Amino acid sequence: MFVAQKKSRQFSPEFRETAAREVVEKSRPVADVARDCGVTDQTIRNWVKQFRHTNSAADTGLSLPERARMKELERLVRELEEENRFLGKSVAFFAKKHR
């Protein structure tokens, strides 16, 4: 029986760090970053774990409650940005339909 070997791709450390920063610092969903980078979700999770280990959150000077609050606010901002994009598209759709 023939089994095809999957050739693993190599990514530069800069590429990995950039992808991990998208998740950690910009609070983007892992699935979105993985899709943009053309890799699996698990690959991005591994890169994020390595990034967090290398760049410890203790370096930010924020306490645990402050970091939790920051994460919650980033999530809220992300949701509001998505709503704004949706509303902008809706307005454009109805403006075009109204003409």
ZISUL-V36599 format. One record per backbone hydrogen bond with DSSP energy under -0.5 kcal/mol. CO is the residue of the C=O (numbers start at 1). NH is the residue of the N-H. E is the energy in kcal/mol with one decimal. If there is no record, write none. Layout:
# ZISUL-V36599
co->CO nh->NH e->E
co->CO nh->NH e->E
This chain:
# ZISUL-V36599
co->2 nh->4 e->-0.5
co->5 nh->7 e->-0.6
co->6 nh->8 e->-0.6
co->12 nh->16 e->-2.3
co->13 nh->17 e->-2.5
co->14 nh->18 e->-2.4
co->15 nh->19 e->-2.2
co->16 nh->20 e->-2.4
co->17 nh->21 e->-2.6
co->18 nh->22 e->-1.6
co->19 nh->23 e->-1.2
co->20 nh->24 e->-2.9
co->21 nh->25 e->-2.2
co->21 nh->26 e->-1.3
co->22 nh->28 e->-2.0
co->23 nh->27 e->-0.5
co->29 nh->33 e->-2.0
co->30 nh->34 e->-2.8
co->31 nh->35 e->-2.3
co->32 nh->36 e->-2.4
co->33 nh->37 e->-2.3
co->34 nh->38 e->-1.5
co->34 nh->39 e->-2.0
co->40 nh->44 e->-1.6
co->41 nh->45 e->-2.5
co->42 nh->46 e->-2.4
co->43 nh->47 e->-2.2
co->44 nh->48 e->-2.8
co->45 nh->49 e->-2.5
co->46 nh->50 e->-2.3
co->47 nh->51 e->-2.7
co->48 nh->52 e->-3.0
co->49 nh->53 e->-2.1
co->50 nh->54 e->-2.4
co->51 nh->55 e->-3.1
co->54 nh->56 e->-0.7
co->56 nh->59 e->-1.7
co->57 nh->60 e->-1.6
co->57 nh->62 e->-0.5
co->58 nh->61 e->-1.0
co->63 nh->67 e->-2.6
co->64 nh->68 e->-2.3
co->65 nh->69 e->-2.4
co->66 nh->70 e->-2.5
co->67 nh->71 e->-2.4
co->68 nh->72 e->-2.3
co->69 nh->73 e->-2.5
co->70 nh->74 e->-2.4
co->71 nh->75 e->-2.2
co->72 nh->76 e->-2.2
co->73 nh->77 e->-2.5
co->74 nh->78 e->-2.3
co->75 nh->79 e->-2.3
co->76 nh->80 e->-2.5
co->77 nh->81 e->-2.5
co->78 nh->82 e->-2.0
co->79 nh->83 e->-2.3
co->80 nh->84 e->-2.4
co->81 nh->85 e->-2.2
co->82 nh->86 e->-2.3
co->83 nh->87 e->-2.8
co->84 nh->88 e->-2.5
co->85 nh->89 e->-2.1
co->86 nh->90 e->-2.4
co->87 nh->91 e->-2.6
co->88 nh->92 e->-2.0
co->89 nh->93 e->-2.3
co->90 nh->94 e->-2.7
co->91 nh->95 e->-2.4
co->92 nh->96 e->-2.1
co->93 nh->97 e->-2.3
co->94 nh->98 e->-2.0
co->95 nh->99 e->-0.9
